Amino acid sequence: SSMVEGVVITDRAQRIRLANESLERMLGLKQSPVNRTIIQIFFNPELQQAIEKTLFDGVARTIELPLGVATREGYATKHTEVYVNGLNPGRKARPLGAVIVFHDVTRLKDLEEVRREFVANVSHEFRTPLAIINGYVEMLLDGALDDRDTTEVWLKAMAKNGQRLSLLIEDLLTLSHLEHRSVQLTFANVDLPLLLDRVVERITPAISERQGRVTIEWAPEATFAEVDADRIEQVFENLLENSLRHATSDEIAIGVRSRRVGPDVEIVFSDNGPGIPYADQAHIFERFYRVHKDRSRGRGGGTGLGLAIVKHMILAHGGSIGVESVPGQGAAFMIRLPATRTSAAKPQGTIPQLQKRGV
């Protein structure tokens, strides 16, 4: 009963005679599987065959077995390593039954998959700009240097892709430092709307190009917070650029509003974009995850690391971030930051009046 692994004991007919609570939790069983057969509980011929062979020859076996498990969210697959051994009364006698131990290795499998995806994504992101740069270099070496106009166009393309590589490396290093908590944050009492104004001013050309508009509503009580100004400025910029990048049409409307919620400052970035499909919302803060892959690249998009960096920067401040979106009706990213490092502020009884201004 105290074992973390799921344990089952069967007789020679593969009818379950004992099952511990860990197995019931692992499989999400609502009733005990005792007195039912292996195939009735697991619906897996491979497991049945492994037990059958062990009951015949008494040899221990190990198999990897994916198991379908019902969850609150629907249906999930758990990866298990299954050890099958015989209940032997003597060395030469046939087993009276089998002992089956289920070890849940789902987390290890998930980590392996994340590692493979990360390597594949990094390789892909580096391959494209490198291929472009190498292609132009080869053509220039083959004699295209004599055509000045063409050479200038190619050099600009090489410089653009070189900058993309530099940005990707910088984002990867930033994210790595944040994930390993090796980034040193410099906290100060910062004017948050002033930070936002600086970001909006910096990206105004991109906003104007899309005939966009940014509306800011900032509660006076939420003006200041003890944060690292440079990091939070990067958070604001990433969230605004994310809205611009994924918009499907011009006349983009981006809204930023804030309020004080107890000891925290809550800031919401909303837009009138295409929204985020429900299936993607749980993954958008993952590295390299793109909802509209072709569209984001077509806009000269980012590295796929922006929202992952935002998440880790907010967490490094002791805050939280979430998203709400109805597909086709835009998206809203909500961040909360402690107003002070000691979080000593008392909750406010009402939502304060908002100051409105437009950009």
Residue frames as qw, qx, qy, qz and C-alpha x, y, z in Angstrom:
[[0.000, 0.882, 0.471, 0.000, 0.00, 0.00, 0.00],
 [0.292, -0.829, 0.080, 0.470, 2.90, 2.39, 0.65],
 [0.556, -0.021, 0.526, 0.643, 4.49, 1.83, -2.77],
 [0.208, 0.560, -0.115, -0.794, 4.39, 4.62, -5.32],
 [0.183, 0.177, -0.806, -0.535, 4.29, 2.07, -8.13],
 [0.787, -0.006, 0.000, -0.617, 1.08, 0.32, -9.08],
 [0.086, -0.274, 0.956, -0.051, 1.08, -3.37, -8.12],
 [0.812, 0.061, -0.118, -0.569, -1.18, -6.17, -9.41],
 [0.244, -0.247, 0.937, -0.041, -1.21, -9.87, -8.51],
 [0.729, 0.172, -0.267, -0.606, -3.05, -12.29, -10.79],
 [0.771, -0.140, 0.613, -0.096, -3.78, -16.01, -10.74],
 [0.411, -0.105, 0.763, 0.488, -3.05, -18.36, -13.65],
 [0.320, 0.642, 0.671, 0.185, -6.24, -17.29, -15.41],
 [0.255, 0.239, 0.081, 0.933, -4.99, -13.67, -15.33],
 [0.354, -0.777, -0.432, -0.290, -7.78, -12.74, -12.96],
 [0.118, 0.577, -0.376, 0.715, -6.70, -9.94, -10.60],
 [0.656, -0.435, -0.597, 0.154, -6.49, -11.03, -6.99],
 [0.430, -0.683, -0.219, 0.549, -4.86, -7.95, -5.54],
 [0.390, 0.624, 0.159, 0.658, -4.28, -4.35, -6.65],
 [0.383, -0.379, -0.385, 0.749, -2.87, -1.54, -4.53],
 [0.098, 0.858, 0.362, -0.351, -4.26, 1.98, -4.25],
 [0.162, -0.584, 0.380, 0.698, -1.41, 3.46, -6.30],
 [0.209, 0.130, 0.821, 0.515, -2.56, 1.49, -9.33],
 [0.099, 0.728, 0.678, -0.033, -6.12, 2.74, -8.92],
 [0.065, -0.844, -0.046, 0.530, -4.87, 6.34, -8.71],
 [0.266, -0.352, 0.602, 0.665, -2.50, 5.86, -11.64],
 [0.100, 0.241, 0.828, 0.496, -5.29, 4.59, -13.90],
 [0.315, -0.053, 0.038, -0.947, -8.04, 6.79, -12.47],
 [0.349, -0.242, -0.885, -0.191, -10.14, 3.73, -11.60],
 [0.439, -0.416, 0.067, -0.793, -13.42, 4.48, -9.83],
 [0.884, -0.311, 0.146, -0.316, -13.73, 0.95, -8.43],
 [0.475, -0.509, 0.710, 0.103, -11.38, -1.85, -7.48],
 [0.570, 0.433, -0.564, -0.411, -10.20, -4.06, -10.39],
 [0.246, -0.246, 0.914, -0.208, -10.07, -7.15, -8.12],
 [0.563, 0.247, 0.767, -0.183, -11.83, -10.25, -9.57],
 [0.614, 0.739, 0.041, -0.273, -11.69, -8.85, -13.08],
 [0.876, 0.121, 0.233, 0.404, -9.27, -10.02, -15.77],
 [0.406, -0.404, 0.232, 0.786, -6.22, -8.17, -17.06],
 [0.190, 0.259, 0.601, 0.732, -7.74, -7.66, -20.49],
 [0.141, -0.786, -0.589, -0.123, -10.93, -6.21, -18.96],
 [0.358, -0.817, -0.132, 0.433, -8.97, -3.57, -17.05],
 [0.317, -0.565, 0.369, 0.667, -6.11, -2.73, -19.44],
 [0.684, 0.668, 0.207, -0.206, -7.50, -3.63, -22.89],
 [0.149, 0.805, -0.540, -0.196, -3.93, -4.36, -24.00],
 [0.979, 0.156, -0.121, -0.053, -2.97, -7.60, -25.79],
 [0.487, 0.587, -0.519, 0.385, 0.77, -6.92, -25.33],
 [0.312, -0.486, 0.588, -0.566, 0.44, -6.92, -21.55],
 [0.903, -0.064, 0.191, -0.379, -1.75, -10.01, -21.68],
 [0.872, 0.381, -0.296, 0.088, 0.83, -11.86, -23.79],
 [0.212, 0.599, -0.608, 0.477, 3.72, -10.88, -21.52],
 [0.568, -0.354, 0.520, -0.530, 1.86, -12.23, -18.47],
 [0.956, 0.138, 0.014, -0.257, 0.88, -15.37, -20.35],
 [0.692, 0.494, -0.472, 0.232, 4.50, -16.10, -21.27],
 [0.048, -0.522, 0.644, -0.557, 5.71, -15.52, -17.71],
 [0.771, -0.188, 0.354, -0.495, 2.99, -17.83, -16.36],
 [0.946, 0.271, -0.151, -0.091, 4.25, -20.47, -18.77],
 [0.765, 0.345, -0.363, 0.405, 8.04, -20.25, -18.33],
 [0.631, -0.677, -0.230, 0.300, 8.44, -18.28, -15.09],
 [0.555, 0.116, 0.067, 0.821, 10.83, -15.79, -16.77],
 [0.074, -0.732, -0.290, 0.612, 10.61, -12.15, -15.66],
 [0.421, 0.489, 0.458, 0.611, 9.83, -9.62, -18.39],
 [0.094, -0.573, -0.172, 0.796, 9.87, -5.86, -18.83],
 [0.319, 0.537, 0.588, 0.514, 7.78, -3.97, -21.37],
 [0.004, 0.173, 0.082, -0.981, 7.00, -0.33, -22.10],
 [0.029, 0.523, 0.840, 0.143, 3.29, 0.24, -22.15],
 [0.136, -0.138, -0.022, -0.981, 1.22, 3.36, -22.96],
 [0.050, -0.443, -0.870, 0.210, -2.04, 3.34, -21.05],
 [0.138, -0.502, -0.339, -0.783, -5.14, 5.38, -21.82],
 [0.231, -0.329, -0.683, 0.611, -6.41, 7.11, -18.69],
 [0.093, -0.781, -0.482, -0.385, -9.63, 9.07, -18.20],
 [0.322, -0.121, -0.334, 0.878, -9.03, 12.50, -16.62],
 [0.109, 0.682, 0.457, -0.561, -11.12, 15.52, -15.72],
 [0.138, 0.585, -0.302, -0.740, -9.99, 17.16, -18.95],
 [0.769, 0.403, -0.232, -0.439, -10.94, 14.13, -21.03],
 [0.993, 0.051, 0.042, 0.101, -8.42, 11.50, -22.06],
 [0.017, -0.856, 0.517, 0.026, -4.67, 11.22, -21.53],
 [0.902, 0.216, -0.360, 0.105, -1.90, 8.73, -22.18],
 [0.506, -0.751, 0.420, -0.060, 0.37, 7.59, -19.38],
 [0.652, 0.492, -0.574, 0.056, 3.66, 5.95, -20.23],
 [0.746, -0.535, 0.337, -0.209, 4.64, 3.07, -17.96],
 [0.331, 0.434, -0.838, 0.019, 7.43, 0.57, -17.56],
 [0.865, -0.242, 0.039, -0.437, 5.83, -2.72, -16.60],
 [0.066, 0.440, -0.886, 0.134, 7.72, -5.48, -14.77],
 [0.882, -0.094, -0.152, -0.436, 6.11, -8.95, -14.92],
 [0.090, 0.410, -0.883, 0.212, 7.35, -11.77, -12.70],
 [0.678, -0.202, -0.643, -0.293, 5.97, -15.13, -11.61],
 [0.593, -0.520, 0.403, -0.464, 4.76, -16.25, -8.20],
 [0.657, 0.297, -0.692, -0.036, 6.91, -19.37, -8.03],
 [0.820, -0.513, 0.122, -0.222, 6.40, -21.98, -5.27],
 [0.782, -0.331, 0.419, 0.320, 9.62, -23.63, -6.44],
 [0.098, -0.565, 0.495, 0.652, 12.33, -23.16, -9.05],
 [0.062, -0.040, 0.876, 0.477, 10.99, -25.81, -11.41],
 [0.196, 0.545, 0.789, -0.207, 7.28, -25.46, -10.77],
 [0.125, 0.553, 0.448, 0.691, 5.03, -23.38, -12.98],
 [0.027, -0.119, 0.309, -0.943, 4.06, -20.04, -11.40],
 [0.019, 0.506, 0.818, -0.273, 0.84, -19.96, -9.43],
 [0.155, 0.917, 0.357, -0.091, 0.26, -16.42, -10.66],
 [0.536, 0.426, 0.052, 0.727, 2.02, -13.22, -11.68],
 [0.284, -0.735, -0.231, 0.571, 3.16, -10.04, -9.98],
 [0.429, 0.606, 0.307, 0.596, 2.97, -6.97, -12.22],
 [0.331, -0.632, -0.193, 0.673, 4.54, -3.67, -11.19],
 [0.368, 0.780, 0.334, 0.380, 3.68, -0.45, -13.10],
 [0.437, -0.448, -0.061, 0.777, 6.20, 2.38, -12.93],
 [0.304, 0.898, 0.313, -0.052, 4.90, 5.72, -14.27],
 [0.546, -0.216, 0.260, 0.767, 7.55, 7.27, -16.55],
 [0.302, 0.822, 0.449, 0.177, 5.26, 9.84, -18.19],
 [0.157, -0.955, 0.077, 0.239, 7.23, 12.80, -16.86],
 [0.502, -0.422, 0.566, 0.499, 10.50, 11.36, -18.18],
 [0.486, 0.407, 0.662, 0.400, 8.91, 10.77, -21.59],
 [0.128, 0.947, 0.295, 0.006, 7.54, 14.31, -21.62],
 [0.309, -0.825, 0.283, 0.379, 10.97, 15.75, -20.78],
 [0.539, -0.097, 0.663, 0.510, 12.55, 13.70, -23.55],
 [0.371, 0.674, 0.574, 0.280, 9.95, 15.00, -25.99],
 [0.062, -0.981, -0.070, 0.172, 10.54, 18.59, -24.87],
 [0.443, -0.584, 0.474, 0.488, 14.28, 18.14, -25.38],
 [0.508, 0.204, 0.691, 0.472, 13.79, 16.69, -28.87],
 [0.229, 0.856, 0.443, 0.139, 11.38, 19.46, -29.85],
 [0.226, -0.911, 0.100, 0.329, 13.74, 22.12, -28.50],
 [0.474, -0.343, 0.591, 0.555, 16.71, 20.79, -30.50],
 [0.415, 0.457, 0.682, 0.392, 14.54, 20.49, -33.63],
 [0.077, 0.943, 0.322, -0.026, 13.16, 24.02, -33.21],
 [0.310, -0.794, 0.271, 0.448, 16.56, 25.60, -32.58],
 [0.500, -0.083, 0.669, 0.543, 18.01, 23.78, -35.59],
 [0.329, 0.669, 0.607, 0.277, 15.14, 24.97, -37.77],
 [0.056, -0.971, -0.158, 0.172, 15.36, 28.57, -36.60],
 [0.354, -0.665, 0.429, 0.497, 19.11, 28.70, -37.28],
 [0.585, 0.123, 0.686, 0.415, 18.98, 26.79, -40.56],
 [0.379, 0.801, 0.450, 0.115, 16.84, 29.25, -42.52],
 [0.027, 0.981, -0.123, -0.147, 18.85, 32.48, -42.02],
 [0.485, -0.520, 0.604, 0.360, 22.15, 30.59, -42.32],
 [0.615, 0.319, 0.652, 0.308, 21.04, 29.04, -45.61],
 [0.299, 0.925, 0.231, 0.044, 20.12, 32.51, -46.95],
 [0.212, -0.886, 0.342, 0.229, 23.44, 34.03, -45.87],
 [0.575, -0.277, 0.685, 0.350, 25.48, 31.12, -47.27],
 [0.592, 0.558, 0.550, 0.192, 23.55, 31.23, -50.56],
 [0.207, 0.978, 0.028, -0.006, 24.27, 34.91, -51.12],
 [0.389, -0.728, 0.498, 0.266, 27.93, 34.49, -50.11],
 [0.664, 0.032, 0.672, 0.326, 28.39, 31.72, -52.67],
 [0.485, 0.759, 0.391, 0.189, 26.82, 33.84, -55.43],
 [0.045, -0.978, 0.171, 0.110, 29.01, 36.80, -54.52],
 [0.511, -0.519, 0.614, 0.303, 32.11, 34.62, -54.62],
 [0.660, 0.303, 0.635, 0.265, 31.03, 33.28, -58.01],
 [0.353, 0.147, 0.360, 0.851, 31.41, 36.75, -59.52],
 [0.050, -0.796, -0.562, -0.220, 28.29, 38.71, -58.64],
 [0.404, -0.596, -0.185, 0.669, 30.37, 41.36, -56.90],
 [0.267, 0.041, 0.375, 0.887, 30.66, 43.28, -60.15],
 [0.192, -0.603, -0.546, -0.549, 26.94, 44.10, -60.13],
 [0.095, 0.156, -0.477, 0.860, 26.83, 46.80, -57.46],
 [0.547, -0.219, -0.027, -0.807, 23.03, 47.17, -57.29],
 [0.852, -0.134, -0.464, -0.205, 22.47, 43.43, -56.92],
 [0.557, 0.106, -0.620, 0.543, 25.30, 43.15, -54.42],
 [0.138, -0.251, 0.346, -0.894, 23.78, 45.88, -52.26],
 [0.750, -0.217, -0.171, -0.601, 20.40, 44.09, -52.19],
 [0.844, -0.031, -0.530, 0.076, 22.04, 40.81, -51.24],
 [0.353, 0.204, -0.560, 0.721, 24.18, 42.39, -48.53],
 [0.409, -0.290, 0.191, -0.844, 21.09, 43.96, -46.97],
 [0.872, -0.157, -0.299, -0.355, 19.38, 40.56, -46.96],
 [0.712, 0.093, -0.578, 0.388, 22.48, 39.01, -45.35],
 [0.056, 0.280, -0.448, 0.847, 22.57, 41.74, -42.71],
 [0.643, -0.280, -0.021, -0.713, 18.88, 41.25, -41.94],
 [0.914, -0.112, -0.375, -0.107, 19.32, 37.51, -41.46],
 [0.517, 0.218, -0.558, 0.612, 22.47, 38.08, -39.42],
 [0.248, -0.327, 0.313, -0.856, 20.47, 40.34, -37.12],
 [0.828, -0.217, -0.200, -0.476, 17.81, 37.64, -36.83],
 [0.805, 0.038, -0.532, 0.259, 20.45, 35.14, -35.74],
 [0.217, 0.275, -0.485, 0.801, 21.80, 37.59, -33.18],
 [0.526, -0.315, 0.099, -0.784, 18.29, 38.21, -31.83],
 [0.893, -0.132, -0.371, -0.219, 17.63, 34.49, -31.59],
 [0.646, 0.116, -0.565, 0.501, 20.88, 33.88, -29.69],
 [0.042, -0.311, 0.365, -0.876, 20.18, 36.81, -27.37],
 [0.704, -0.280, -0.055, -0.650, 16.66, 35.54, -26.63],
 [0.874, -0.046, -0.482, 0.029, 17.91, 32.01, -26.02],
 [0.446, 0.179, -0.549, 0.684, 20.55, 33.25, -23.57],
 [0.310, -0.324, 0.215, -0.868, 18.02, 35.47, -21.80],
 [0.833, -0.217, -0.217, -0.460, 15.56, 32.61, -21.47],
 [0.782, 0.054, -0.558, 0.274, 18.27, 30.23, -20.26],
 [0.191, 0.247, -0.497, 0.810, 19.37, 32.69, -17.57],
 [0.525, -0.286, 0.088, -0.796, 15.77, 33.25, -16.47],
 [0.883, -0.130, -0.373, -0.255, 15.00, 29.52, -16.30],
 [0.745, -0.011, -0.502, 0.440, 18.11, 28.89, -14.21],
 [0.396, -0.892, -0.217, 0.013, 17.45, 31.98, -12.08],
 [0.689, -0.158, 0.026, 0.707, 20.90, 33.34, -12.85],
 [0.172, 0.659, 0.224, 0.697, 19.59, 36.77, -13.88],
 [0.306, -0.308, -0.465, 0.772, 20.28, 39.47, -11.32],
 [0.012, -0.784, -0.499, -0.368, 17.30, 41.79, -11.02],
 [0.244, 0.034, -0.266, 0.932, 17.77, 45.40, -9.92],
 [0.152, -0.706, -0.690, -0.041, 14.65, 46.45, -8.03],
 [0.107, -0.047, -0.143, 0.983, 13.55, 50.07, -7.68],
 [0.265, 0.603, 0.584, -0.474, 10.29, 51.95, -7.20],
 [0.214, 0.010, 0.607, 0.765, 9.37, 52.39, -10.88],
 [0.439, 0.426, 0.142, -0.778, 6.75, 54.51, -12.63],
 [0.531, 0.159, 0.818, 0.155, 5.05, 51.78, -14.71],
 [0.484, 0.784, 0.377, -0.096, 2.98, 54.01, -17.06],
 [0.041, 0.871, -0.363, -0.330, 6.15, 55.97, -17.85],
 [0.404, -0.273, 0.827, 0.282, 7.83, 52.71, -18.88],
 [0.527, 0.481, 0.700, 0.034, 4.86, 51.87, -21.08],
 [0.296, 0.912, 0.066, -0.277, 4.91, 55.31, -22.72],
 [0.146, -0.675, 0.617, 0.377, 8.58, 54.79, -23.64],
 [0.453, 0.035, 0.865, 0.211, 7.77, 51.46, -25.27],
 [0.453, 0.715, 0.521, -0.106, 4.80, 52.86, -27.20],
 [0.136, 0.901, -0.196, -0.362, 6.91, 55.77, -28.45],
 [0.281, -0.474, 0.756, 0.352, 9.61, 53.35, -29.60],
 [0.327, 0.171, 0.894, 0.256, 7.24, 51.13, -31.61],
 [0.348, 0.629, 0.261, -0.645, 4.98, 53.94, -32.88],
 [0.261, 0.453, -0.579, -0.625, 6.24, 53.51, -36.50],
 [0.070, -0.040, -0.985, -0.150, 5.10, 49.85, -36.47],
 [0.190, 0.500, 0.705, -0.465, 1.76, 50.84, -34.93],
 [0.299, 0.620, -0.042, -0.724, 1.22, 53.59, -37.52],
 [0.127, 0.283, -0.805, -0.506, 2.13, 51.25, -40.37],
 [0.086, -0.272, -0.956, -0.070, -0.77, 48.99, -39.37],
 [0.297, -0.474, -0.236, -0.794, -3.11, 51.97, -38.76],
 [0.564, -0.331, -0.723, 0.224, -3.15, 50.86, -35.16],
 [0.268, -0.701, 0.080, -0.656, -4.16, 52.53, -31.94],
 [0.506, -0.102, -0.732, 0.445, -3.10, 51.95, -28.34],
 [0.404, -0.696, -0.114, -0.582, -5.46, 53.06, -25.58],
 [0.438, 0.087, -0.702, 0.555, -4.14, 53.22, -22.02],
 [0.536, -0.681, -0.159, -0.474, -6.23, 53.32, -18.84],
 [0.547, 0.164, -0.631, 0.525, -4.03, 53.47, -15.77],
 [0.550, -0.753, -0.353, -0.080, -5.29, 53.60, -12.19],
 [0.021, 0.838, -0.351, 0.416, -3.37, 56.14, -10.05],
 [0.714, -0.544, 0.389, -0.208, -3.05, 53.59, -7.22],
 [0.944, 0.067, 0.271, 0.176, -1.27, 51.21, -9.62],
 [0.365, 0.906, -0.215, 0.021, 1.33, 53.69, -10.87],
 [0.051, 0.720, -0.671, 0.171, 4.36, 52.50, -8.91],
 [0.983, -0.173, -0.019, -0.064, 5.83, 49.07, -8.21],
 [0.357, -0.701, 0.599, 0.149, 9.19, 47.75, -7.05],
 [0.914, 0.332, 0.231, 0.044, 10.46, 46.05, -10.21],
 [0.514, -0.260, 0.450, 0.683, 13.47, 45.80, -12.49],
 [0.346, 0.694, 0.052, -0.630, 12.69, 48.61, -14.93],
 [0.174, 0.466, -0.698, -0.515, 14.61, 47.16, -17.90],
 [0.086, 0.066, 0.992, 0.067, 13.01, 43.73, -17.56],
 [0.292, 0.575, 0.652, -0.399, 9.45, 45.02, -17.20],
 [0.286, 0.656, -0.213, -0.665, 10.00, 47.38, -20.12],
 [0.105, 0.256, -0.877, -0.393, 10.94, 44.31, -22.17],
 [0.204, 0.334, 0.898, -0.203, 7.78, 42.57, -20.97],
 [0.335, 0.676, 0.277, -0.595, 5.64, 45.51, -22.14],
 [0.236, 0.571, -0.517, -0.593, 7.40, 45.61, -25.51],
 [0.037, -0.075, 0.976, 0.199, 7.06, 41.86, -26.10],
 [0.267, 0.470, 0.783, -0.308, 3.33, 41.90, -25.32],
 [0.336, 0.714, 0.053, -0.612, 2.63, 44.90, -27.57],
 [0.185, 0.485, -0.697, -0.494, 4.68, 43.47, -30.43],
 [0.199, 0.097, 0.975, -0.006, 2.93, 40.13, -30.01],
 [0.387, 0.624, 0.525, -0.430, -0.43, 41.83, -30.63],
 [0.305, 0.718, -0.280, -0.560, 0.91, 43.63, -33.70],
 [0.030, -0.366, 0.873, 0.321, 2.56, 40.53, -35.11],
 [0.172, 0.192, 0.966, 0.000, -0.47, 38.27, -34.92],
 [0.401, 0.525, 0.276, -0.698, -3.12, 40.74, -36.09],
 [0.535, 0.289, 0.734, 0.303, -4.83, 39.57, -39.29],
 [0.273, 0.778, 0.396, 0.405, -5.80, 43.04, -40.53],
 [0.255, 0.282, -0.177, 0.908, -4.93, 46.69, -40.12],
 [0.415, -0.569, -0.052, -0.708, -6.73, 49.12, -37.79],
 [0.611, -0.140, -0.713, 0.314, -5.40, 47.22, -34.81],
 [0.394, -0.730, 0.058, -0.556, -6.81, 48.28, -31.45],
 [0.618, -0.006, -0.658, 0.431, -4.68, 47.47, -28.42],
 [0.433, -0.777, -0.054, -0.454, -5.87, 48.32, -24.93],
 [0.509, 0.101, -0.651, 0.555, -3.77, 48.48, -21.77],
 [0.468, -0.697, -0.074, -0.538, -5.45, 48.91, -18.41],
 [0.411, 0.160, -0.736, 0.514, -4.28, 48.58, -14.85],
 [0.574, -0.664, -0.107, -0.468, -5.67, 48.43, -11.35],
 [0.041, -0.454, 0.761, -0.462, -4.53, 47.68, -7.84],
 [0.835, -0.225, -0.409, -0.293, -5.57, 44.25, -6.56],
 [0.825, -0.542, -0.077, 0.142, -4.59, 43.89, -2.92],
 [0.507, -0.664, 0.318, 0.449, -0.78, 43.88, -2.71],
 [0.574, 0.082, 0.602, 0.549, -0.44, 43.52, -6.50],
 [0.277, 0.550, -0.177, -0.768, -0.59, 45.67, -9.59],
 [0.632, 0.311, 0.704, 0.090, -2.64, 44.01, -12.33],
 [0.161, 0.550, -0.355, -0.739, -1.97, 45.02, -15.96],
 [0.681, 0.356, 0.639, -0.040, -4.04, 43.70, -18.85],
 [0.040, 0.405, -0.533, -0.742, -2.97, 43.89, -22.51],
 [0.591, 0.418, 0.668, -0.175, -5.93, 43.22, -24.83],
 [0.011, 0.305, -0.532, -0.790, -6.35, 43.38, -28.60],
 [0.700, 0.389, 0.203, -0.563, -8.92, 42.91, -31.36],
 [0.127, 0.456, -0.807, -0.352, -6.89, 40.25, -33.17],
 [0.640, 0.041, -0.644, -0.417, -7.89, 36.75, -34.27],
 [0.770, -0.446, 0.249, -0.382, -7.76, 35.33, -30.77],
 [0.020, 0.452, -0.891, 0.046, -6.14, 32.08, -29.70],
 [0.732, -0.099, -0.577, -0.348, -7.68, 28.64, -30.30],
 [0.726, -0.575, 0.179, -0.332, -8.61, 26.95, -27.05],
 [0.982, -0.019, -0.046, 0.183, -6.28, 24.01, -27.77],
 [0.597, 0.482, -0.203, 0.609, -3.31, 26.39, -28.07],
 [0.260, -0.851, 0.069, -0.451, -3.91, 28.51, -24.99],
 [0.833, -0.538, 0.114, 0.055, -2.18, 26.07, -22.64],
 [0.850, 0.029, 0.183, 0.493, 0.99, 26.14, -24.77],
 [0.358, 0.876, 0.085, 0.311, 1.52, 29.76, -25.83],
 [0.291, -0.896, 0.329, -0.066, 4.10, 30.43, -23.10],
 [0.890, -0.158, 0.340, 0.261, 6.26, 27.51, -24.27],
 [0.221, -0.587, 0.479, 0.615, 9.50, 28.09, -26.15],
 [0.020, -0.175, 0.729, 0.662, 9.12, 28.37, -29.95],
 [0.250, 0.476, 0.838, -0.093, 5.37, 27.71, -29.78],
 [0.132, 0.141, -0.255, -0.947, 3.49, 29.54, -32.53],
 [0.511, 0.411, 0.613, -0.440, -0.27, 29.57, -32.96],
 [0.646, 0.738, 0.132, -0.143, -0.27, 30.99, -36.51],
 [0.720, -0.306, 0.362, 0.507, 3.10, 29.71, -37.71],
 [0.516, 0.406, 0.430, 0.619, 3.03, 30.90, -41.32],
 [0.003, -0.920, -0.277, -0.278, 1.42, 34.23, -40.46],
 [0.498, -0.831, 0.086, 0.233, 3.88, 35.14, -37.72],
 [0.652, -0.163, 0.400, 0.624, 6.83, 34.38, -40.00],
 [0.377, 0.629, 0.457, 0.503, 5.26, 36.40, -42.79],
 [0.159, -0.973, -0.133, -0.106, 5.20, 39.49, -40.58],
 [0.404, 0.622, -0.467, 0.482, 8.96, 39.19, -40.15],
 [0.716, -0.616, -0.185, -0.272, 7.99, 37.75, -36.82],
 [0.363, -0.753, 0.500, -0.227, 9.81, 37.02, -33.70],
 [0.199, 0.426, -0.882, 0.039, 11.79, 34.05, -32.56],
 [0.738, -0.273, -0.557, -0.265, 8.91, 32.25, -30.88],
 [0.551, -0.113, -0.608, 0.560, 10.52, 33.00, -27.52],
 [0.066, -0.451, 0.060, -0.888, 8.86, 36.32, -26.66],
 [0.677, -0.500, -0.133, -0.523, 6.01, 35.01, -24.51],
 [0.868, -0.183, -0.382, 0.259, 8.26, 32.43, -22.84],
 [0.407, 0.217, -0.300, 0.835, 10.60, 35.26, -21.84],
 [0.347, -0.500, -0.030, -0.793, 7.65, 37.33, -20.60],
 [0.830, -0.412, -0.320, -0.198, 6.45, 34.44, -18.42],
 [0.789, -0.124, -0.354, 0.486, 9.83, 33.84, -16.82],
 [0.198, 0.355, -0.182, 0.895, 10.46, 37.55, -16.23],
 [0.529, -0.525, -0.095, -0.661, 7.12, 37.91, -14.46],
 [0.889, -0.327, -0.318, 0.027, 7.77, 34.78, -12.38],
 [0.616, 0.141, -0.339, 0.697, 11.23, 36.11, -11.46],
 [0.101, -0.417, 0.149, -0.891, 9.46, 39.15, -9.97],
 [0.082, 0.144, 0.844, -0.511, 7.20, 36.90, -7.90],
 [0.484, 0.259, 0.042, -0.835, 4.23, 37.68, -10.13],
 [0.532, 0.233, 0.814, -0.006, 1.90, 35.69, -12.36],
 [0.250, 0.328, -0.416, -0.811, 0.65, 35.77, -15.95],
 [0.471, 0.303, 0.822, -0.104, -2.37, 34.32, -17.71],
 [0.110, 0.081, -0.517, -0.845, -4.36, 34.63, -20.91],
 [0.456, 0.449, 0.662, -0.389, -8.04, 34.80, -21.78],
 [0.147, 0.308, -0.526, -0.779, -9.21, 34.52, -25.35],
 [0.684, 0.407, 0.536, -0.280, -12.27, 33.62, -27.38],
 [0.463, 0.021, 0.628, 0.625, -11.24, 32.61, -30.92],
 [0.190, 0.589, 0.542, 0.568, -12.13, 35.37, -33.34],
 [0.257, -0.903, -0.274, -0.207, -12.59, 37.93, -30.56],
 [0.106, 0.809, -0.386, 0.430, -9.07, 38.94, -29.60],
 [0.772, -0.153, -0.516, 0.338, -6.92, 38.03, -26.62],
 [0.288, -0.869, 0.149, -0.373, -6.11, 39.49, -23.22],
 [0.695, 0.118, -0.540, 0.460, -2.85, 38.86, -21.36],
 [0.482, -0.822, -0.049, -0.298, -3.06, 39.56, -17.63],
 [0.606, 0.217, -0.531, 0.550, 0.03, 40.07, -15.50],
 [0.535, -0.822, -0.127, -0.145, 0.25, 40.68, -11.78],
 [0.536, 0.392, -0.427, 0.614, 3.28, 42.16, -10.08],
 [0.517, -0.598, -0.461, 0.403, 3.82, 42.68, -6.35],
 [0.075, 0.954, 0.081, 0.280, 3.70, 46.41, -5.69],
 [0.211, -0.818, 0.496, -0.200, 6.43, 46.05, -3.06],
 [0.456, 0.348, -0.814, 0.090, 9.05, 43.43, -2.35],
 [0.094, -0.067, 0.827, -0.550, 7.45, 42.76, 1.03],
 [0.302, -0.380, -0.736, -0.472, 3.90, 42.67, -0.43],
 [0.142, -0.226, -0.653, 0.709, 2.77, 44.72, 2.56],
 [0.289, -0.074, -0.166, -0.940, -0.06, 46.56, 0.85],
 [0.371, 0.230, 0.772, -0.462, -3.58, 45.82, 2.09],
 [0.214, 0.401, 0.791, 0.409, -6.33, 44.80, -0.35],
 [0.155, 0.012, -0.058, -0.986, -8.39, 47.65, -1.76],
 [0.389, 0.325, 0.724, -0.468, -12.13, 47.57, -1.14],
 [0.587, 0.704, 0.303, -0.260, -13.14, 48.96, -4.54],
 [0.673, 0.272, 0.344, 0.595, -11.69, 49.26, -8.00],
 [0.173, -0.582, -0.055, 0.793, -10.26, 52.78, -8.34],
 [0.483, 0.814, 0.161, -0.279, -11.33, 55.23, -11.03],
 [0.759, 0.093, 0.361, 0.533, -9.23, 54.83, -14.19],
 [0.017, 0.724, -0.196, -0.661, -7.29, 57.57, -15.92],
 [0.749, 0.452, 0.467, 0.128, -7.93, 57.36, -19.69],
 [0.057, 0.756, -0.340, -0.557, -5.68, 58.44, -22.45],
 [0.870, 0.414, 0.267, 0.011, -5.08, 57.39, -26.05],
 [0.327, -0.541, 0.527, 0.567, -2.04, 57.03, -28.26]]
